[in-house]
Amino acid sequence: MRERIVPRFVDSYVEEHGRYGLQVHAALYRDLLGLLQREALIAMTAHALELVTTEPPPLRGKGKPKPMLRKDATLFRRKFLNALTRQQKWGLGDALDFQRDLQMYEALIARSGTSRRRKSFEAANHPFVDRCAFLLDSSFMEKARMAASRALTEVETLSAKVIAEVLQNGSKGGSA
């Protein structure tokens, strides 16, 4: 939230494409930002969970890093989502809605097989990109997809940074 990725994304899209109508009504603009921030939080969470559970953490000593065991990944996921629920002050319904959308994101990401790096002029094949483009400006879908793709890159970069800090601080605390 402090990074202001979503408001910058929307504001730069409005400026770049002259779509000032998106900001005219304060209440609608606030609602749009709220929806897009939720999408960004889902994308960040999906990326963070993927990083933590599939990529081996760097080791300080000798030995080869190993990916997280399935039972540890399940436990980490549960703790992560519980902490996120507390931090966002969600009720049970909101938490379940978020988890349902997260599972949908994860299934779509797994199905798309986005292993290759995309070029800067390509829109990402990612649910965040499609959902944000539709919410932002469905009449200019391809332009909105490109802008959402750039925002996704920022969201994933922030997610990786946060996870690296969390894991580093967790290892300093003595227990992993």
C-alpha positions in Angstrom: 0.0 0.0 0.0 2.8 2.4 0.9 4.4 1.9 -2.5 1.3 3.4 -4.2 1.7 1.1 -7.2 -2.0 1.0 -8.0 -2.7 4.7 -7.8 0.4 5.4 -9.9 -0.7 2.8 -12.4 -4.2 4.3 -12.8 -2.9 7.9 -12.9 -0.3 7.2 -15.5 -2.8 5.2 -17.6 -5.2 8.2 -17.5 -2.5 10.6 -18.5 -0.9 8.5 -21.2 -4.2 7.7 -22.9 -6.3 10.8 -22.1 -8.9 8.8 -20.2 -9.7 11.5 -17.7 -13.2 10.3 -17.3 -11.9 7.5 -15.0 -11.0 10.1 -12.4 -14.0 12.5 -12.7 -16.2 11.0 -10.1 -14.4 10.7 -6.8 -16.5 7.9 -5.4 -16.2 5.8 -8.5 -12.4 6.5 -8.7 -12.0 5.4 -5.1 -14.0 2.2 -5.8 -11.8 1.5 -8.8 -8.7 2.0 -6.8 -10.0 -0.3 -4.1 -10.8 -3.1 -6.6 -7.5 -2.8 -8.3 -5.6 -2.8 -5.0 -7.4 -6.0 -4.0 -6.3 -7.5 -7.4 -2.7 -6.3 -6.7 -2.8 -7.9 -3.2 -4.0 -11.2 -4.7 -1.3 -11.1 -7.3 1.3 -10.2 -4.7 0.2 -13.1 -2.5 0.2 -15.6 -5.3 3.7 -14.5 -6.3 5.0 -14.5 -2.7 3.6 -18.0 -2.0 5.1 -19.3 -5.3 8.5 -17.8 -4.4 8.5 -19.2 -0.9 7.2 -22.6 -1.7 8.9 -23.4 -5.0 12.3 -21.6 -5.0 14.9 -22.7 -2.5 16.0 -20.1 -0.1 19.7 -19.1 -0.2 21.9 -20.9 2.3 24.7 -19.2 4.2 26.7 -22.3 4.8 27.7 -25.2 2.6 25.2 -27.4 0.9 22.7 -27.2 -1.9 19.5 -25.2 -1.2 16.3 -27.3 -1.2 12.7 -26.3 -1.9 10.3 -26.2 1.0 8.7 -29.5 1.8 5.0 -29.9 1.0 3.9 -30.0 4.6 6.0 -26.9 5.4 4.6 -25.1 2.4 1.0 -25.9 3.6 1.8 -24.6 7.1 3.5 -21.5 5.7 0.5 -20.8 3.5 -1.9 -21.1 6.3 0.1 -18.8 8.6 0.7 -16.3 5.8 -3.0 -16.1 5.0 -4.0 -15.9 8.6 -1.5 -13.0 9.1 -2.9 -11.3 6.0 -6.4 -11.7 7.3 -5.5 -10.1 10.6 -3.5 -7.3 8.9 -6.4 -6.4 6.6 -9.0 -6.8 9.4 -11.1 -9.1 7.3 -14.1 -11.0 8.5 -14.5 -14.7 7.7 -16.5 -14.0 4.5 -13.9 -11.5 3.1 -11.1 -13.9 4.0 -12.8 -16.8 2.2 -13.5 -14.6 -0.8 -9.9 -13.6 -1.0 -8.7 -17.2 -0.7 -11.1 -18.3 -3.4 -9.8 -15.6 -5.8 -6.2 -16.5 -4.8 -6.9 -20.2 -5.7 -8.4 -19.1 -9.0 -5.2 -17.0 -9.7 -3.0 -19.8 -8.9 -4.9 -22.3 -11.1 -4.8 -19.8 -14.0 -1.1 -19.1 -13.6 -0.3 -22.8 -13.4 -2.4 -23.5 -16.5 -0.8 -20.7 -18.5 2.8 -21.9 -17.9 4.3 -18.4 -17.9 7.9 -19.6 -17.6 9.4 -17.5 -20.5 10.3 -13.9 -20.0 8.0 -11.6 -21.9 9.2 -8.7 -24.0 8.6 -5.1 -22.8 6.0 -4.6 -25.6 4.0 -7.7 -24.7 1.2 -7.9 -22.2 1.7 -10.7 -19.6 -0.5 -13.7 -19.8 -1.7 -13.4 -16.2 -5.1 -13.1 -14.4 -4.1 -9.8 -12.8 -3.5 -8.2 -16.2 -6.8 -9.3 -17.6 -8.9 -8.5 -14.6 -7.3 -5.1 -14.1 -7.6 -4.2 -17.8 -11.3 -5.1 -17.7 -11.9 -3.0 -14.5 -9.8 -0.1 -15.7 -10.9 0.4 -19.3 -12.7 -2.3 -21.1 -13.2 -0.2 -24.1 -9.5 0.1 -24.7 -8.6 -3.4 -23.5 -5.3 -3.9 -25.2 -3.9 -0.6 -23.9 -5.2 -1.3 -20.5 -3.6 -4.8 -20.6 -0.2 -3.3 -21.4 -0.5 -0.8 -18.5 -1.6 -3.6 -16.2 1.3 -5.7 -17.3 3.7 -3.0 -16.3 2.0 -2.7 -13.0 2.2 -6.5 -12.5 6.0 -6.3 -12.9 6.1 -3.7 -10.1 3.8 -5.8 -7.9 6.0 -8.9 -8.4 9.2 -7.0 -7.8 7.7 -5.6 -4.5 6.5 -9.1 -3.6 10.0 -10.6 -4.1 11.5 -7.7 -2.0 9.0 -8.2 0.9 9.5 -12.0 0.9 13.3 -11.6 0.9 13.1 -9.3 3.9 10.6 -11.5 5.7 12.8 -14.6 5.2 15.9 -12.8 6.1 14.4 -11.4 9.3 12.9 -14.8 10.1 16.3 -16.5 9.9 17.8 -13.8 12.1 15.2 -14.6 14.7 16.6 -18.1 15.2 13.7 -20.1 13.9 12.7 -20.5 10.2 
